[in-house]
C-alpha cells in the first residue's frame, strides 16, 4: 500500500493546474481590462467583464470583515480537502480529481483575498439581456464542478457500501 505522501499526487497535480489556470486568466484580464469595459465573446450570452468581488459566491458579503472571514474559511476548507485526499484510496481517481478541483479553486480565490483588498477577480459574465448569472472566474468553476463531482463520488461510495452490506447479510 502506498504511503500517505504518495496518495495525493493526483490531488496536488489537479489543484496546482487549476490554481495556475485561474491566476493566469485573472492576470490576463486585469492587464487588458478595466471595470468599465465589456467584451462580448458569444454575442450577449458570454461576455468578459472585470469586477472585483470583496465577498464570496453570488455576492455574499459579511460586512467589513468579509475578506478575512472568507480567507479563514478557505484555509480551513483547504485543510479538510487535504485530509480527505490523504485518506482517499489511490484507485479513486475521480475523487482525487474532484478534491483537487475544489482545492485549486479555493486556493486561487484565496490568493486574490491575500493580495488585494479589492476582492476576488471575476470576469466571466453569462446571461441573456438583463438576466445575468453572477460574474465568476476559473477558480469558481473548479469549486463548483469539483463539489458536484465530490458529491457524486461520495454518493457512489454510499451506494457501493449499501450493496455490499445487502449481499453480505444472511
C-alpha positions in Angstrom: 0.0 0.0 0.0 1.4 3.4 -0.9 2.4 5.8 1.8 0.3 8.8 2.7 2.8 11.0 0.8 2.2 9.1 -2.5 -1.5 9.1 -2.3 -2.4 12.7 -3.1 -0.2 13.2 -6.1 -3.2 13.5 -8.5 -4.9 15.8 -6.0 -1.8 18.1 -5.9 -1.4 18.0 -9.7 -5.1 19.0 -10.4 -5.0 21.6 -7.6 -1.8 23.2 -9.0 -3.0 23.1 -12.5 -6.3 24.8 -11.6 -4.6 27.5 -9.5 -2.2 28.2 -12.4 -5.0 28.4 -14.9 -7.0 30.7 -12.5 -4.2 33.0 -11.7 -3.1 33.2 -15.4 -6.6 34.1 -16.6 -7.1 36.7 -13.9 -3.7 38.3 -14.7 -4.6 38.4 -18.4 -8.0 40.0 -17.7 -6.6 42.6 -15.2 -3.8 43.6 -17.7 -6.2 44.1 -20.6 -9.5 45.3 -19.0 -10.8 48.0 -16.8 -14.1 47.6 -14.9 -15.9 49.8 -17.4 -15.1 47.6 -20.4 -17.2 44.7 -21.6 -16.1 42.3 -24.4 -18.7 40.1 -26.0 -17.4 36.6 -26.7 -20.5 34.8 -27.8 -22.9 37.6 -28.5 -24.7 38.8 -25.4 -24.6 35.3 -23.9 -21.0 35.2 -22.9 -19.0 38.3 -22.1 -15.8 39.2 -20.4 -16.3 41.9 -17.7 -13.8 42.7 -14.9 -15.3 43.0 -11.5 -13.8 42.7 -8.0 -15.8 40.7 -5.5 -15.0 41.5 -1.9 -17.4 38.9 -0.7 -18.0 35.3 -1.8 -20.0 33.5 -4.4 -23.1 35.2 -5.6 -22.1 38.4 -3.9 -22.4 37.0 -0.4 -21.0 39.7 1.9 -20.4 39.5 5.6 -19.6 43.2 6.2 -16.3 45.0 6.5 -14.5 41.8 7.7 -15.7 39.6 4.8 -12.2 39.4 3.3 -10.7 37.9 6.5 -13.7 35.7 7.3 -13.6 34.1 3.8 -9.8 33.9 4.0 -10.1 31.8 7.2 -12.9 29.7 5.7 -10.8 29.0 2.6 -7.8 27.9 4.8 -10.0 25.5 6.8 -11.5 24.1 3.6 -8.1 23.5 2.2 -7.0 21.6 5.3 -10.2 19.5 5.2 -9.7 18.8 1.4 -6.1 17.8 2.0 -7.1 15.4 4.8 -9.8 13.9 2.5 -7.2 13.5 -0.3 -4.8 11.7 2.1 -7.4 9.1 3.2 -8.9 8.6 -0.3 -7.8 5.3 -1.9 -5.3 5.8 -4.7 -7.6 3.9 -7.1 -10.4 6.5 -6.5 -9.0 8.9 -9.2 -12.4 10.5 -9.6 -12.5 11.7 -6.0 -8.9 12.9 -6.2 -9.7 14.9 -9.3 -12.9 16.3 -7.5 -10.9 17.2 -4.4 -8.1 18.8 -6.5 -10.6 21.0 -8.4 -12.2 22.3 -5.2 -8.9 22.9 -3.6 -7.4 24.6 -6.6 -10.4 26.8 -6.9 -10.4 27.7 -3.2 -6.6 28.4 -3.4 -7.0 30.6 -6.5 -9.5 32.8 -4.8 -7.5 32.7 -1.6 -4.6 34.3 -3.4 -6.8 37.1 -4.5 -8.1 37.7 -1.0 -4.5 37.9 0.3 -3.1 40.1 -2.4 -5.8 42.7 -2.8 -8.4 44.4 -0.5 -10.5 44.9 -3.7 -11.5 41.3 -3.6 -11.5 38.3 -5.9 -11.1 39.0 -9.6 -14.2 37.8 -11.5 -14.6 38.2 -15.3 -16.9 35.5 -16.8 -20.4 37.0 -17.4 -23.1 34.8 -18.7 -26.7 35.6 -19.4 -29.3 36.9 -21.9 -30.0 40.6 -21.9 -30.7 41.8 -18.4 -30.9 38.3 -17.0 -27.3 37.6 -15.9 -25.6 35.0 -13.8 -23.3 36.4 -11.2 -19.9 37.1 -12.7 -17.4 34.4 -11.8 -13.9 33.1 -12.6 -11.9 29.9 -13.3 -11.5 29.2 -9.6 -15.3 29.3 -9.2 -15.6 26.7 -12.0 -13.2 24.4 -10.2 -15.0 24.8 -6.8 -18.5 24.2 -8.4 -17.6 21.3 -10.7 -15.4 19.7 -8.1 -18.1 20.0 -5.4 -20.6 18.3 -7.8 -18.1 15.6 -8.6 -17.2 15.1 -5.0 -20.9 14.7 -4.1 -21.3 12.2 -6.8 -18.2 10.3 -5.6 -19.5 10.2 -2.0 -23.0 9.1 -3.2 -21.5 6.3 -5.3 -19.4 5.2 -2.3 -22.5 5.1 -0.1 -24.4 3.1 -2.8 -21.5 0.6 -3.0 -21.5 0.2 0.8 -25.2 -0.4 0.9 -24.9 -3.0 -1.9 -22.1 -4.8 -0.1 -24.0 -4.8 3.2 -27.1 -6.2 1.5 -25.1 -9.0 -0.2 -23.2 -9.8 3.0 -26.3 -10.1 5.1 -27.5 -13.7 5.8 
